[in-house]
Amino acid sequence: MEIKKGWKPIPLSLKIISIISTLWYLMAVISIGVIAKQGFPFLGVFTFGLPAMIIVILFYFLAPATFIYGLWNRHSWTAKFALSYIGFFLLNSIIAYISLPEHFASSSMYFADLIANIIFFVVIYKTRSYFKQ
């Protein structure tokens, strides 16, 4: 029996996450210059310039693109990859908030990101059986 791949067999919750991920990495491409100038928190330290751009490309572009590729092709490693990536992103966000509170005290966008990633983590965890082959 062949496992169905592509858009149709993907559960609705994962379709929503894939659409949001696509928008997420498109926004990363658009805003990479601004992030390089304003800085990006990475494990409690603000990075600027090229290091910030590399981090953004890895975490906001390549990781979501890899997730979407794995989701589309129903690779068994996709759920573990996504949970690891989102878990690291959550850890990075928590460390940044604790070590750099002056940068996030008035930012509701920070909390929206954090809540969205918690939701993504829970949804992917609950639908991880979709990726089993």
N, C-alpha and C positions, 0 to 999 in steps of 0.2 A: 504494500500500500504506500503510495507516494504522499508525502506531506505537502499540503497546500502552502504555497508561498505567495507573496504579494500583498496587496492592499485588502482584498476581500476577507480573508480569514482572521485578520488582526482584530482583537476585541476592541470595542468602542473606546474604552478608557485608554488603551495604548495608542489608538488613532489620535485621540485628543492630545496625548503627551507628544506624539511624533510631530503634530502640527505646531504645537508650542515650541518644541525643540528646533524645528526648522526656522520659525520666526526668531528664536533666540540666537541662532548662529548667524542669521542674516543681520540682526541688530549688532552683533559683535563685529562683523566686517565693517558695517557703517560707522561704528563708534570707536574703532581701534585707535585712530589718531588722537581723539579726545582722551581716551584711557591712558595712552602713552604720556600725555602731558599732565593729566591730573593724578595719575598713579593708580595702582591696583594693589589691594591688600593681599599678601600671600604669606600665610603662616605667621601672622603678626607683624609683618614688615611691609611698608609701602614700597612697591617697586615702580620705577619710572622708565620711560624710553623703551629701548629694545627688550630688556627683560620683561617688562609689563606686556609688551606686544606678544612675545613668545608665550607667556602664560595664558593670555587671552585666546590666542590661536589654539593652544592645546585644550584648554578647559571650556571655552565657549564655542569653538568651531569644530575641532577634530573629534572631541569626545561625543558631542551630540550627533555629528555626522556618522560616527562609528556605530552609535546606538541605532540610528535610523537604518543603516545598512544591515546590521544584525537583525533588527526587527523585521525588515522587509523579507530577508532571506531565511528567517526563522532559525538562526544559528543558536545552538545550545549554550554558548558562552555569553550571549547577549544580556541575560538577566544579571548574571554575576558581574559583568563589566559595568552595567548601568548602576547596580547597587553600590559597587565599589566607588565608581566615579561620583555619584551623588553623595555617598557617605563622606568621601574626602572633601567634597564641596561644602557640605554641612559643617564638618570639622573646621575647615578653613574659615568659614563665616563666623563660627562661634569664637575661634581664637582671635580673629580680627576684632570682633566686638569687645572681647574682654581686654585685649592688649591695646586697642586703639579706639576707646569709647568716644573721644572727642570728635572723631570723623563720622560717627554713626548716630550720635545722640538725637539728632533732629531728622534723621532720614527714615521716612516710612517705606521707601523703596527697599531698604535693607531688609526690613521685616517681611515685606511682600515676597522677596526672593527666598528668604528662609522658609516661609510658610509654603511657597510653591514647591520648593525642593523636598520638604517633608512629605507633601502630598504625592509628589512624583515617586519618592522612595516607597511609600506605602502601596501605591497602585502597582508599581513594578513588582514589589514583593508578593502582593496578592495574586498577580497574573503570571508569575514566573513559570507555572506549569505549561503555559502556551509555548514556551521555548524548548520544552523537553522533547527529545526525538526518540 
